Amino acid sequence: MSADGTLTVDDAGPGIPAELAGSLFERFRSGSGSTGLGLSIASWVAHTHDGTLTAGTSPRGGARFTLRLPAHRR
């Protein structure tokens, strides 16, 4: 995680199917046969902490997920 509260994860897998791109963070949506809860929970946690979770295309060819959380000053 960077000092500004950003964490980026890239992979070289098949990427995000176009038909799921608009509903990726909705509960019970999955193209892989899973329960479809993981990304919805991660997105909820990010928003609960005034952050964001986004998905896109990785330069490695697969998916890129970016979690941004506000940096709290001490």
PDB file of N, H, CA, C and O in Angstrom:
ATOM      1  N   MET A   1       0.859  -1.166   0.000  1.00  0.00           N
ATOM      2  CA  MET A   1       0.000   0.000   0.000  1.00  0.00           C
ATOM      3  C   MET A   1       0.901   1.222   0.000  1.00  0.00           C
ATOM      4  O   MET A   1       1.908   1.259   0.707  1.00  0.00           O
ATOM      5  N   SER A   2       0.544   2.210  -0.783  1.00  0.00           N
ATOM      6  H   SER A   2      -0.274   2.181  -1.357  1.00  0.00           H
ATOM      7  CA  SER A   2       1.336   3.431  -0.855  1.00  0.00           C
ATOM      8  C   SER A   2       1.007   4.353   0.314  1.00  0.00           C
ATOM      9  O   SER A   2       0.040   4.135   1.044  1.00  0.00           O
ATOM     10  N   ALA A   3       1.823   5.379   0.477  1.00  0.00           N
ATOM     11  H   ALA A   3       2.609   5.556  -0.116  1.00  0.00           H
ATOM     12  CA  ALA A   3       1.649   6.316   1.587  1.00  0.00           C
ATOM     13  C   ALA A   3       0.326   7.079   1.503  1.00  0.00           C
ATOM     14  O   ALA A   3      -0.180   7.551   2.521  1.00  0.00           O
ATOM     15  N   ASP A   4      -0.232   7.204   0.306  1.00  0.00           N
ATOM     16  H   ASP A   4       0.180   6.821  -0.521  1.00  0.00           H
ATOM     17  CA  ASP A   4      -1.491   7.945   0.168  1.00  0.00           C
ATOM     18  C   ASP A   4      -2.720   7.068   0.346  1.00  0.00           C
ATOM     19  O   ASP A   4      -3.840   7.536   0.141  1.00  0.00           O
ATOM     20  N   GLY A   5      -2.538   5.805   0.723  1.00  0.00           N
ATOM     21  H   GLY A   5      -1.628   5.424   0.890  1.00  0.00           H
ATOM     22  CA  GLY A   5      -3.678   4.921   0.978  1.00  0.00           C
ATOM     23  C   GLY A   5      -4.206   4.217  -0.248  1.00  0.00           C
ATOM     24  O   GLY A   5      -5.386   3.867  -0.291  1.00  0.00           O
ATOM     25  N   THR A   6      -3.362   3.997  -1.260  1.00  0.00           N
ATOM     26  H   THR A   6      -2.404   4.282  -1.225  1.00  0.00           H
ATOM     27  CA  THR A   6      -3.788   3.320  -2.481  1.00  0.00           C
ATOM     28  C   THR A   6      -3.087   1.973  -2.598  1.00  0.00           C
ATOM     29  O   THR A   6      -1.870   1.865  -2.450  1.00  0.00           O
ATOM     30  N   LEU A   7      -3.888   0.959  -2.865  1.00  0.00           N
ATOM     31  H   LEU A   7      -4.877   1.047  -2.985  1.00  0.00           H
ATOM     32  CA  LEU A   7      -3.372  -0.385  -3.092  1.00  0.00           C
ATOM     33  C   LEU A   7      -3.871  -0.839  -4.456  1.00  0.00           C
ATOM     34  O   LEU A   7      -5.073  -0.819  -4.722  1.00  0.00           O
ATOM     35  N   THR A   8      -2.943  -1.250  -5.323  1.00  0.00           N
ATOM     36  H   THR A   8      -1.967  -1.267  -5.106  1.00  0.00           H
ATOM     37  CA  THR A   8      -3.309  -1.726  -6.652  1.00  0.00           C
ATOM     38  C   THR A   8      -2.847  -3.163  -6.819  1.00  0.00           C
ATOM     39  O   THR A   8      -1.705  -3.503  -6.510  1.00  0.00           O
ATOM     40  N   VAL A   9      -3.749  -3.999  -7.313  1.00  0.00           N
ATOM     41  H   VAL A   9      -4.677  -3.722  -7.564  1.00  0.00           H
ATOM     42  CA  VAL A   9      -3.438  -5.402  -7.566  1.00  0.00           C
ATOM     43  C   VAL A   9      -3.705  -5.677  -9.038  1.00  0.00           C
ATOM     44  O   VAL A   9      -4.807  -5.442  -9.534  1.00  0.00           O
ATOM     45  N   ASP A  10      -2.685  -6.177  -9.732  1.00  0.00           N
ATOM     46  H   ASP A  10      -1.790  -6.368  -9.328  1.00  0.00           H
ATOM     47  CA  ASP A  10      -2.789  -6.545 -11.142  1.00  0.00           C
ATOM     48  C   ASP A  10      -2.609  -8.044 -11.290  1.00  0.00           C
ATOM     49  O   ASP A  10      -1.912  -8.678 -10.498  1.00  0.00           O
ATOM     50  N   ASP A  11      -3.245  -8.608 -12.313  1.00  0.00           N
ATOM     51  H   ASP A  11      -3.812  -8.093 -12.956  1.00  0.00           H
ATOM     52  CA  ASP A  11      -2.968  -9.996 -12.646  1.00  0.00           C
ATOM     53  C   ASP A  11      -2.876 -10.144 -14.154  1.00  0.00           C
ATOM     54  O   ASP A  11      -3.201  -9.225 -14.905  1.00  0.00           O
ATOM     55  N   ALA A  12      -2.437 -11.292 -14.577  1.00  0.00           N
ATOM     56  H   ALA A  12      -2.173 -12.039 -13.967  1.00  0.00           H
ATOM     57  CA  ALA A  12      -2.279 -11.565 -16.001  1.00  0.00           C
ATOM     58  C   ALA A  12      -3.293 -12.608 -16.469  1.00  0.00           C
ATOM     59  O   ALA A  12      -3.074 -13.289 -17.471  1.00  0.00           O
ATOM     60  N   GLY A  13      -4.393 -12.729 -15.744  1.00  0.00           N
ATOM     61  H   GLY A  13      -4.571 -12.176 -14.930  1.00  0.00           H
ATOM     62  CA  GLY A  13      -5.427 -13.709 -16.066  1.00  0.00           C
ATOM     63  C   GLY A  13      -6.297 -13.276 -17.225  1.00  0.00           C
ATOM     64  O   GLY A  13      -5.889 -12.438 -18.030  1.00  0.00           O
ATOM     65  N   PRO A  14      -7.495 -13.838 -17.321  1.00  0.00           N
ATOM     66  CA  PRO A  14      -8.381 -13.566 -18.451  1.00  0.00           C
ATOM     67  C   PRO A  14      -9.062 -12.191 -18.399  1.00  0.00           C
ATOM     68  O   PRO A  14      -9.701 -11.787 -19.370  1.00  0.00           O
ATOM     69  N   GLY A  15      -8.935 -11.478 -17.289  1.00  0.00           N
ATOM     70  H   GLY A  15      -8.416 -11.806 -16.500  1.00  0.00           H
ATOM     71  CA  GLY A  15      -9.587 -10.163 -17.182  1.00  0.00           C
ATOM     72  C   GLY A  15     -11.028 -10.287 -16.727  1.00  0.00           C
ATOM     73  O   GLY A  15     -11.478 -11.348 -16.295  1.00  0.00           O
ATOM     74  N   ILE A  16     -11.733  -9.184 -16.834  1.00  0.00           N
ATOM     75  H   ILE A  16     -11.367  -8.322 -17.185  1.00  0.00           H
ATOM     76  CA  ILE A  16     -13.122  -9.112 -16.384  1.00  0.00           C
ATOM     77  C   ILE A  16     -14.034  -9.271 -17.593  1.00  0.00           C
ATOM     78  O   ILE A  16     -13.934  -8.498 -18.546  1.00  0.00           O
ATOM     79  N   PRO A  17     -14.921 -10.259 -17.568  1.00  0.00           N
ATOM     80  CA  PRO A  17     -15.841 -10.429 -18.694  1.00  0.00           C
ATOM     81  C   PRO A  17     -16.698  -9.171 -18.896  1.00  0.00           C
ATOM     82  O   PRO A  17     -17.204  -8.595 -17.932  1.00  0.00           O
ATOM     83  N   ALA A  18     -16.849  -8.767 -20.123  1.00  0.00           N
ATOM     84  H   ALA A  18     -16.439  -9.235 -20.905  1.00  0.00           H
ATOM     85  CA  ALA A  18     -17.602  -7.544 -20.443  1.00  0.00           C
ATOM     86  C   ALA A  18     -19.017  -7.583 -19.871  1.00  0.00           C
ATOM     87  O   ALA A  18     -19.535  -6.553 -19.441  1.00  0.00           O
ATOM     88  N   GLU A  19     -19.646  -8.755 -19.860  1.00  0.00           N
ATOM     89  H   GLU A  19     -19.225  -9.592 -20.210  1.00  0.00           H
ATOM     90  CA  GLU A  19     -21.025  -8.850 -19.370  1.00  0.00           C
ATOM     91  C   GLU A  19     -21.125  -8.668 -17.856  1.00  0.00           C
ATOM     92  O   GLU A  19     -22.218  -8.439 -17.337  1.00  0.00           O
ATOM     93  N   LEU A  20     -19.997  -8.766 -17.135  1.00  0.00           N
ATOM     94  H   LEU A  20     -19.109  -8.952 -17.557  1.00  0.00           H
ATOM     95  CA  LEU A  20     -20.006  -8.567 -15.682  1.00  0.00           C
ATOM     96  C   LEU A  20     -19.479  -7.201 -15.252  1.00  0.00           C
ATOM     97  O   LEU A  20     -19.608  -6.829 -14.086  1.00  0.00           O
ATOM     98  N   ALA A  21     -18.899  -6.465 -16.164  1.00  0.00           N
ATOM     99  H   ALA A  21     -18.794  -6.767 -17.112  1.00  0.00           H
ATOM    100  CA  ALA A  21     -18.228  -5.204 -15.808  1.00  0.00           C
ATOM    101  C   ALA A  21     -19.140  -4.236 -15.059  1.00  0.00           C
ATOM    102  O   ALA A  21     -18.687  -3.590 -14.114  1.00  0.00           O
ATOM    103  N   GLY A  22     -20.389  -4.114 -15.443  1.00  0.00           N
ATOM    104  H   GLY A  22     -20.757  -4.639 -16.211  1.00  0.00           H
ATOM    105  CA  GLY A  22     -21.301  -3.179 -14.803  1.00  0.00           C
ATOM    106  C   GLY A  22     -21.866  -3.645 -13.476  1.00  0.00           C
ATOM    107  O   GLY A  22     -22.407  -2.842 -12.716  1.00  0.00           O
ATOM    108  N   SER A  23     -21.746  -4.933 -13.188  1.00  0.00           N
ATOM    109  H   SER A  23     -21.307  -5.585 -13.805  1.00  0.00           H
ATOM    110  CA  SER A  23     -22.342  -5.476 -11.960  1.00  0.00           C
ATOM    111  C   SER A  23     -21.319  -6.206 -11.097  1.00  0.00           C
ATOM    112  O   SER A  23     -21.687  -6.994 -10.226  1.00  0.00           O
ATOM    113  N   LEU A  24     -20.063  -5.952 -11.333  1.00  0.00           N
ATOM    114  H   LEU A  24     -19.764  -5.313 -12.040  1.00  0.00           H
ATOM    115  CA  LEU A  24     -18.985  -6.683 -10.677  1.00  0.00           C
ATOM    116  C   LEU A  24     -19.037  -6.620  -9.159  1.00  0.00           C
ATOM    117  O   LEU A  24     -18.688  -7.592  -8.489  1.00  0.00           O
ATOM    118  N   PHE A  25     -19.471  -5.485  -8.605  1.00  0.00           N
ATOM    119  H   PHE A  25     -19.755  -4.695  -9.149  1.00  0.00           H
ATOM    120  CA  PHE A  25     -19.476  -5.308  -7.159  1.00  0.00           C
ATOM    121  C   PHE A  25     -20.841  -5.565  -6.522  1.00  0.00           C
ATOM    122  O   PHE A  25     -21.037  -5.287  -5.339  1.00  0.00           O
ATOM    123  N   GLU A  26     -21.784  -6.094  -7.304  1.00  0.00           N
ATOM    124  H   GLU A  26     -21.624  -6.319  -8.265  1.00  0.00           H
ATOM    125  CA  GLU A  26     -23.103  -6.439  -6.772  1.00  0.00           C
ATOM    126  C   GLU A  26     -23.052  -7.821  -6.117  1.00  0.00           C
ATOM    127  O   GLU A  26     -22.337  -8.714  -6.570  1.00  0.00           O
ATOM    128  N   ARG A  27     -23.824  -7.972  -5.047  1.00  0.00           N
ATOM    129  H   ARG A  27     -24.404  -7.246  -4.679  1.00  0.00           H
ATOM    130  CA  ARG A  27     -23.881  -9.271  -4.376  1.00  0.00           C
ATOM    131  C   ARG A  27     -24.436 -10.347  -5.296  1.00  0.00           C
ATOM    132  O   ARG A  27     -25.338 -10.098  -6.097  1.00  0.00           O
ATOM    133  N   PHE A  28     -23.893 -11.521  -5.168  1.00  0.00           N
ATOM    134  H   PHE A  28     -23.161 -11.723  -4.518  1.00  0.00           H
ATOM    135  CA  PHE A  28     -24.334 -12.731  -5.860  1.00  0.00           C
ATOM    136  C   PHE A  28     -24.121 -12.688  -7.370  1.00  0.00           C
ATOM    137  O   PHE A  28     -24.749 -13.448  -8.107  1.00  0.00           O
ATOM    138  N   ARG A  29     -23.236 -11.800  -7.836  1.00  0.00           N
ATOM    139  H   ARG A  29     -22.726 -11.182  -7.238  1.00  0.00           H
ATOM    140  CA  ARG A  29     -22.874 -11.767  -9.259  1.00  0.00           C
ATOM    141  C   ARG A  29     -21.512 -12.413  -9.406  1.00  0.00           C
ATOM    142  O   ARG A  29     -20.549 -11.977  -8.775  1.00  0.00           O
ATOM    143  N   SER A  30     -21.419 -13.432 -10.218  1.00  0.00           N
ATOM    144  H   SER A  30     -22.201 -13.786 -10.730  1.00  0.00           H
ATOM    145  CA  SER A  30     -20.143 -14.110 -10.420  1.00  0.00           C
ATOM    146  C   SER A  30     -20.135 -14.788 -11.769  1.00  0.00           C
ATOM    147  O   SER A  30     -21.128 -15.376 -12.196  1.00  0.00           O
ATOM    148  N   GLY A  31     -19.004 -14.697 -12.429  1.00  0.00           N
ATOM    149  H   GLY A  31     -18.197 -14.219 -12.082  1.00  0.00           H
ATOM    150  CA  GLY A  31     -18.849 -15.417 -13.682  1.00  0.00           C
ATOM    151  C   GLY A  31     -18.013 -16.673 -13.504  1.00  0.00           C
ATOM    152  O   GLY A  31     -17.759 -17.406 -14.460  1.00  0.00           O
ATOM    153  N   SER A  32     -17.585 -16.914 -12.254  1.00  0.00           N
ATOM    154  H   SER A  32     -17.792 -16.318 -11.478  1.00  0.00           H
ATOM    155  CA  SER A  32     -16.665 -18.030 -12.022  1.00  0.00           C
ATOM    156  C   SER A  32     -17.287 -19.158 -11.200  1.00  0.00           C
ATOM    157  O   SER A  32     -16.592 -20.108 -10.840  1.00  0.00           O
ATOM    158  N   GLY A  33     -18.554 -19.072 -10.905  1.00  0.00           N
ATOM    159  H   GLY A  33     -19.118 -18.300 -11.197  1.00  0.00           H
ATOM    160  CA  GLY A  33     -19.190 -20.114 -10.122  1.00  0.00           C
ATOM    161  C   GLY A  33     -19.072 -19.927  -8.623  1.00  0.00           C
ATOM    162  O   GLY A  33     -19.512 -20.787  -7.861  1.00  0.00           O
ATOM    163  N   SER A  34     -18.478 -18.805  -8.177  1.00  0.00           N
ATOM    164  H   SER A  34     -18.120 -18.106  -8.797  1.00  0.00           H
ATOM    165  CA  SER A  34     -18.374 -18.544  -6.742  1.00  0.00           C
ATOM    166  C   SER A  34     -19.691 -17.945  -6.234  1.00  0.00           C
ATOM    167  O   SER A  34     -20.643 -17.787  -6.998  1.00  0.00           O
ATOM    168  N   THR A  35     -19.737 -17.618  -4.952  1.00  0.00           N
ATOM    169  H   THR A  35     -18.964 -17.746  -4.330  1.00  0.00           H
ATOM    170  CA  THR A  35     -20.964 -17.044  -4.387  1.00  0.00           C
ATOM    171  C   THR A  35     -21.193 -15.609  -4.837  1.00  0.00           C
ATOM    172  O   THR A  35     -22.317 -15.112  -4.770  1.00  0.00           O
ATOM    173  N   GLY A  36     -20.142 -14.941  -5.293  1.00  0.00           N
ATOM    174  H   GLY A  36     -19.229 -15.345  -5.347  1.00  0.00           H
ATOM    175  CA  GLY A  36     -20.302 -13.557  -5.735  1.00  0.00           C
ATOM    176  C   GLY A  36     -20.401 -12.573  -4.589  1.00  0.00           C
ATOM    177  O   GLY A  36     -21.014 -11.516  -4.734  1.00  0.00           O
ATOM    178  N   LEU A  37     -19.813 -12.899  -3.461  1.00  0.00           N
ATOM    179  H   LEU A  37     -19.315 -13.758  -3.344  1.00  0.00           H
ATOM    180  CA  LEU A  37     -19.873 -12.003  -2.300  1.00  0.00           C
ATOM    181  C   LEU A  37     -18.564 -11.260  -2.033  1.00  0.00           C
ATOM    182  O   LEU A  37     -18.592 -10.164  -1.473  1.00  0.00           O
ATOM    183  N   GLY A  38     -17.445 -11.815  -2.410  1.00  0.00           N
ATOM    184  H   GLY A  38     -17.423 -12.706  -2.864  1.00  0.00           H
ATOM    185  CA  GLY A  38     -16.146 -11.249  -2.062  1.00  0.00           C
ATOM    186  C   GLY A  38     -15.955  -9.805  -2.486  1.00  0.00           C
ATOM    187  O   GLY A  38     -15.605  -8.964  -1.658  1.00  0.00           O
ATOM    188  N   LEU A  39     -16.179  -9.496  -3.765  1.00  0.00           N
ATOM    189  H   LEU A  39     -16.463 -10.179  -4.437  1.00  0.00           H
ATOM    190  CA  LEU A  39     -15.986  -8.129  -4.242  1.00  0.00           C
ATOM    191  C   LEU A  39     -17.035  -7.183  -3.686  1.00  0.00           C
ATOM    192  O   LEU A  39     -16.737  -6.013  -3.448  1.00  0.00           O
ATOM    193  N   SER A  40     -18.253  -7.659  -3.474  1.00  0.00           N
ATOM    194  H   SER A  40     -18.495  -8.610  -3.667  1.00  0.00           H
ATOM    195  CA  SER A  40     -19.280  -6.776  -2.905  1.00  0.00           C
ATOM    196  C   SER A  40     -18.931  -6.421  -1.460  1.00  0.00           C
ATOM    197  O   SER A  40     -19.147  -5.286  -1.036  1.00  0.00           O
ATOM    198  N   ILE A  41     -18.398  -7.371  -0.707  1.00  0.00           N
ATOM    199  H   ILE A  41     -18.222  -8.293  -1.052  1.00  0.00           H
ATOM    200  CA  ILE A  41     -17.985  -7.097   0.671  1.00  0.00           C
ATOM    201  C   ILE A  41     -16.792  -6.150   0.683  1.00  0.00           C
ATOM    202  O   ILE A  41     -16.767  -5.198   1.463  1.00  0.00           O
ATOM    203  N   ALA A  42     -15.808  -6.400  -0.168  1.00  0.00           N
ATOM    204  H   ALA A  42     -15.828  -7.173  -0.801  1.00  0.00           H
ATOM    205  CA  ALA A  42     -14.632  -5.522  -0.233  1.00  0.00           C
ATOM    206  C   ALA A  42     -15.029  -4.096  -0.603  1.00  0.00           C
ATOM    207  O   ALA A  42     -14.498  -3.140  -0.036  1.00  0.00           O
ATOM    208  N   SER A  43     -15.945  -3.946  -1.536  1.00  0.00           N
ATOM    209  H   SER A  43     -16.376  -4.723  -1.996  1.00  0.00           H
ATOM    210  CA  SER A  43     -16.422  -2.619  -1.930  1.00  0.00           C
ATOM    211  C   SER A  43     -17.159  -1.945  -0.779  1.00  0.00           C
ATOM    212  O   SER A  43     -16.974  -0.752  -0.539  1.00  0.00           O
ATOM    213  N   TRP A  44     -17.988  -2.693  -0.070  1.00  0.00           N
ATOM    214  H   TRP A  44     -18.139  -3.662  -0.266  1.00  0.00           H
ATOM    215  CA  TRP A  44     -18.719  -2.142   1.084  1.00  0.00           C
ATOM    216  C   TRP A  44     -17.748  -1.656   2.152  1.00  0.00           C
ATOM    217  O   TRP A  44     -17.927  -0.574   2.710  1.00  0.00           O
ATOM    218  N   VAL A  45     -16.717  -2.455   2.439  1.00  0.00           N
ATOM    219  H   VAL A  45     -16.572  -3.335   1.985  1.00  0.00           H
ATOM    220  CA  VAL A  45     -15.717  -2.058   3.442  1.00  0.00           C
ATOM    221  C   VAL A  45     -15.010  -0.779   2.999  1.00  0.00           C
ATOM    222  O   VAL A  45     -14.812   0.127   3.808  1.00  0.00           O
ATOM    223  N   ALA A  46     -14.631  -0.697   1.733  1.00  0.00           N
ATOM    224  H   ALA A  46     -14.792  -1.433   1.075  1.00  0.00           H
ATOM    225  CA  ALA A  46     -13.969   0.512   1.222  1.00  0.00           C
ATOM    226  C   ALA A  46     -14.864   1.734   1.411  1.00  0.00           C
ATOM    227  O   ALA A  46     -14.410   2.760   1.919  1.00  0.00           O
ATOM    228  N   HIS A  47     -16.125   1.633   1.009  1.00  0.00           N
ATOM    229  H   HIS A  47     -16.493   0.800   0.597  1.00  0.00           H
ATOM    230  CA  HIS A  47     -17.046   2.761   1.135  1.00  0.00           C
ATOM    231  C   HIS A  47     -17.316   3.124   2.601  1.00  0.00           C
ATOM    232  O   HIS A  47     -17.487   4.297   2.930  1.00  0.00           O
ATOM    233  N   THR A  48     -17.353   2.124   3.470  1.00  0.00           N
ATOM    234  H   THR A  48     -17.214   1.170   3.202  1.00  0.00           H
ATOM    235  CA  THR A  48     -17.557   2.372   4.897  1.00  0.00           C
ATOM    236  C   THR A  48     -16.435   3.233   5.475  1.00  0.00           C
ATOM    237  O   THR A  48     -16.640   3.988   6.425  1.00  0.00           O
ATOM    238  N   HIS A  49     -15.251   3.106   4.886  1.00  0.00           N
ATOM    239  H   HIS A  49     -15.084   2.492   4.114  1.00  0.00           H
ATOM    240  CA  HIS A  49     -14.091   3.879   5.346  1.00  0.00           C
ATOM    241  C   HIS A  49     -13.831   5.090   4.446  1.00  0.00           C
ATOM    242  O   HIS A  49     -12.712   5.599   4.385  1.00  0.00           O
ATOM    243  N   ASP A  50     -14.876   5.544   3.751  1.00  0.00           N
ATOM    244  H   ASP A  50     -15.785   5.131   3.801  1.00  0.00           H
ATOM    245  CA  ASP A  50     -14.794   6.702   2.848  1.00  0.00           C
ATOM    246  C   ASP A  50     -13.804   6.499   1.712  1.00  0.00           C
ATOM    247  O   ASP A  50     -13.174   7.451   1.253  1.00  0.00           O
ATOM    248  N   GLY A  51     -13.668   5.263   1.262  1.00  0.00           N
ATOM    249  H   GLY A  51     -14.180   4.489   1.635  1.00  0.00           H
ATOM    250  CA  GLY A  51     -12.767   4.945   0.168  1.00  0.00           C
ATOM    251  C   GLY A  51     -13.515   4.415  -1.036  1.00  0.00           C
ATOM    252  O   GLY A  51     -14.742   4.477  -1.109  1.00  0.00           O
ATOM    253  N   THR A  52     -12.751   3.896  -1.973  1.00  0.00           N
ATOM    254  H   THR A  52     -11.754   3.846  -1.914  1.00  0.00           H
ATOM    255  CA  THR A  52     -13.330   3.329  -3.187  1.00  0.00           C
ATOM    256  C   THR A  52     -12.600   2.043  -3.556  1.00  0.00           C
ATOM    257  O   THR A  52     -11.445   1.839  -3.183  1.00  0.00           O
ATOM    258  N   LEU A  53     -13.285   1.193  -4.283  1.00  0.00           N
ATOM    259  H   LEU A  53     -14.224   1.359  -4.586  1.00  0.00           H
ATOM    260  CA  LEU A  53     -12.697   0.013  -4.899  1.00  0.00           C
ATOM    261  C   LEU A  53     -13.139   0.026  -6.353  1.00  0.00           C
ATOM    262  O   LEU A  53     -14.333   0.031  -6.650  1.00  0.00           O
ATOM    263  N   THR A  54     -12.173   0.031  -7.251  1.00  0.00           N
ATOM    264  H   THR A  54     -11.203   0.027  -7.011  1.00  0.00           H
ATOM    265  CA  THR A  54     -12.494   0.062  -8.674  1.00  0.00           C
ATOM    266  C   THR A  54     -11.820  -1.106  -9.384  1.00  0.00           C
ATOM    267  O   THR A  54     -10.862  -1.690  -8.877  1.00  0.00           O
ATOM    268  N   ALA A  55     -12.329  -1.432 -10.549  1.00  0.00           N
ATOM    269  H   ALA A  55     -13.107  -0.958 -10.961  1.00  0.00           H
ATOM    270  CA  ALA A  55     -11.777  -2.513 -11.363  1.00  0.00           C
ATOM    271  C   ALA A  55     -11.579  -2.015 -12.777  1.00  0.00           C
ATOM    272  O   ALA A  55     -12.343  -1.192 -13.281  1.00  0.00           O
ATOM    273  N   GLY A  56     -10.549  -2.523 -13.402  1.00  0.00           N
ATOM    274  H   GLY A  56      -9.927  -3.192 -12.993  1.00  0.00           H
ATOM    275  CA  GLY A  56     -10.270  -2.160 -14.786  1.00  0.00           C
ATOM    276  C   GLY A  56      -9.369  -3.201 -15.417  1.00  0.00           C
ATOM    277  O   GLY A  56      -9.288  -4.342 -14.962  1.00  0.00           O
ATOM    278  N   THR A  57      -8.697  -2.783 -16.470  1.00  0.00           N
ATOM    279  H   THR A  57      -8.763  -1.856 -16.839  1.00  0.00           H
ATOM    280  CA  THR A  57      -7.807  -3.670 -17.203  1.00  0.00           C
ATOM    281  C   THR A  57      -6.368  -3.415 -16.778  1.00  0.00           C
ATOM    282  O   THR A  57      -5.926  -2.269 -16.694  1.00  0.00           O
ATOM    283  N   SER A  58      -5.660  -4.471 -16.519  1.00  0.00           N
ATOM    284  H   SER A  58      -6.019  -5.402 -16.588  1.00  0.00           H
ATOM    285  CA  SER A  58      -4.255  -4.391 -16.117  1.00  0.00           C
ATOM    286  C   SER A  58      -3.355  -4.281 -17.338  1.00  0.00           C
ATOM    287  O   SER A  58      -3.669  -4.844 -18.386  1.00  0.00           O
ATOM    288  N   PRO A  59      -2.244  -3.566 -17.220  1.00  0.00           N
ATOM    289  CA  PRO A  59      -1.265  -3.568 -18.310  1.00  0.00           C
ATOM    290  C   PRO A  59      -0.681  -4.968 -18.555  1.00  0.00           C
ATOM    291  O   PRO A  59      -0.088  -5.229 -19.602  1.00  0.00           O
ATOM    292  N   ARG A  60      -0.859  -5.861 -17.575  1.00  0.00           N
ATOM    293  H   ARG A  60      -1.341  -5.649 -16.724  1.00  0.00           H
ATOM    294  CA  ARG A  60      -0.380  -7.245 -17.714  1.00  0.00           C
ATOM    295  C   ARG A  60      -1.368  -8.102 -18.505  1.00  0.00           C
ATOM    296  O   ARG A  60      -1.085  -9.265 -18.793  1.00  0.00           O
ATOM    297  N   GLY A  61      -2.526  -7.536 -18.859  1.00  0.00           N
ATOM    298  H   GLY A  61      -2.756  -6.592 -18.625  1.00  0.00           H
ATOM    299  CA  GLY A  61      -3.489  -8.262 -19.673  1.00  0.00           C
ATOM    300  C   GLY A  61      -4.714  -8.759 -18.941  1.00  0.00           C
ATOM    301  O   GLY A  61      -5.717  -9.079 -19.580  1.00  0.00           O
ATOM    302  N   GLY A  62      -4.667  -8.834 -17.633  1.00  0.00           N
ATOM    303  H   GLY A  62      -3.852  -8.574 -17.114  1.00  0.00           H
ATOM    304  CA  GLY A  62      -5.799  -9.322 -16.856  1.00  0.00           C
ATOM    305  C   GLY A  62      -6.574  -8.179 -16.226  1.00  0.00           C
ATOM    306  O   GLY A  62      -6.861  -7.172 -16.872  1.00  0.00           O
ATOM    307  N   ALA A  63      -6.908  -8.351 -14.960  1.00  0.00           N
ATOM    308  H   ALA A  63      -6.675  -9.170 -14.435  1.00  0.00           H
ATOM    309  CA  ALA A  63      -7.697  -7.348 -14.230  1.00  0.00           C
ATOM    310  C   ALA A  63      -6.790  -6.509 -13.332  1.00  0.00           C
ATOM    311  O   ALA A  63      -5.729  -6.959 -12.898  1.00  0.00           O
ATOM    312  N   ARG A  64      -7.226  -5.298 -13.070  1.00  0.00           N
ATOM    313  H   ARG A  64      -8.087  -4.933 -13.423  1.00  0.00           H
ATOM    314  CA  ARG A  64      -6.571  -4.421 -12.099  1.00  0.00           C
ATOM    315  C   ARG A  64      -7.643  -3.963 -11.117  1.00  0.00           C
ATOM    316  O   ARG A  64      -8.685  -3.444 -11.516  1.00  0.00           O
ATOM    317  N   PHE A  65      -7.378  -4.158  -9.841  1.00  0.00           N
ATOM    318  H   PHE A  65      -6.531  -4.579  -9.516  1.00  0.00           H
ATOM    319  CA  PHE A  65      -8.252  -3.668  -8.783  1.00  0.00           C
ATOM    320  C   PHE A  65      -7.490  -2.623  -7.999  1.00  0.00           C
ATOM    321  O   PHE A  65      -6.338  -2.828  -7.617  1.00  0.00           O
ATOM    322  N   THR A  66      -8.146  -1.497  -7.763  1.00  0.00           N
ATOM    323  H   THR A  66      -9.082  -1.330  -8.074  1.00  0.00           H
ATOM    324  CA  THR A  66      -7.510  -0.406  -7.024  1.00  0.00           C
ATOM    325  C   THR A  66      -8.387  -0.038  -5.835  1.00  0.00           C
ATOM    326  O   THR A  66      -9.548   0.343  -5.984  1.00  0.00           O
ATOM    327  N   LEU A  67      -7.797  -0.164  -4.653  1.00  0.00           N
ATOM    328  H   LEU A  67      -6.854  -0.474  -4.533  1.00  0.00           H
ATOM    329  CA  LEU A  67      -8.446   0.215  -3.406  1.00  0.00           C
ATOM    330  C   LEU A  67      -7.835   1.528  -2.954  1.00  0.00           C
ATOM    331  O   LEU A  67      -6.619   1.636  -2.800  1.00  0.00           O
ATOM    332  N   ARG A  68      -8.688   2.531  -2.742  1.00  0.00           N
ATOM    333  H   ARG A  68      -9.677   2.443  -2.867  1.00  0.00           H
ATOM    334  CA  ARG A  68      -8.215   3.825  -2.253  1.00  0.00           C
ATOM    335  C   ARG A  68      -8.918   4.131  -0.941  1.00  0.00           C
ATOM    336  O   ARG A  68     -10.146   4.149  -0.861  1.00  0.00           O
ATOM    337  N   LEU A  69      -8.116   4.368   0.074  1.00  0.00           N
ATOM    338  H   LEU A  69      -7.119   4.353   0.009  1.00  0.00           H
ATOM    339  CA  LEU A  69      -8.619   4.753   1.382  1.00  0.00           C
ATOM    340  C   LEU A  69      -8.010   6.095   1.751  1.00  0.00           C
ATOM    341  O   LEU A  69      -6.841   6.345   1.457  1.00  0.00           O
ATOM    342  N   PRO A  70      -8.785   6.960   2.392  1.00  0.00           N
ATOM    343  CA  PRO A  70      -8.219   8.262   2.751  1.00  0.00           C
ATOM    344  C   PRO A  70      -7.094   8.088   3.758  1.00  0.00           C
ATOM    345  O   PRO A  70      -7.180   7.277   4.680  1.00  0.00           O
ATOM    346  N   ALA A  71      -6.049   8.861   3.561  1.00  0.00           N
ATOM    347  H   ALA A  71      -5.980   9.519   2.812  1.00  0.00           H
ATOM    348  CA  ALA A  71      -4.930   8.850   4.517  1.00  0.00           C
ATOM    349  C   ALA A  71      -5.319   9.723   5.696  1.00  0.00           C
ATOM    350  O   ALA A  71      -5.685  10.885   5.520  1.00  0.00           O
ATOM    351  N   HIS A  72      -5.240   9.173   6.882  1.00  0.00           N
ATOM    352  H   HIS A  72      -4.943   8.229   7.025  1.00  0.00           H
ATOM    353  CA  HIS A  72      -5.583   9.918   8.090  1.00  0.00           C
ATOM    354  C   HIS A  72      -4.335  10.551   8.662  1.00  0.00           C
ATOM    355  O   HIS A  72      -3.310   9.893   8.840  1.00  0.00           O
ATOM    356  N   ARG A  73      -4.432  11.814   8.942  1.00  0.00           N
ATOM    357  H   ARG A  73      -5.265  12.348   8.797  1.00  0.00           H
ATOM    358  CA  ARG A  73      -3.306  12.542   9.522  1.00  0.00           C
ATOM    359  C   ARG A  73      -3.289  12.341  11.020  1.00  0.00           C
ATOM    360  O   ARG A  73      -4.347  12.283  11.647  1.00  0.00           O
ATOM    361  N   ARG A  74      -2.118  12.234  11.603  1.00  0.00           N
ATOM    362  H   ARG A  74      -1.258  12.280  11.093  1.00  0.00           H
ATOM    363  CA  ARG A  74      -1.997  12.083  13.058  1.00  0.00           C
ATOM    364  C   ARG A  74      -1.544  13.366  13.676  1.00  0.00           C
ATOM    365  O   ARG A  74      -1.383  13.442  14.894  1.00  0.00           O
TER     366      ARG A  74
END
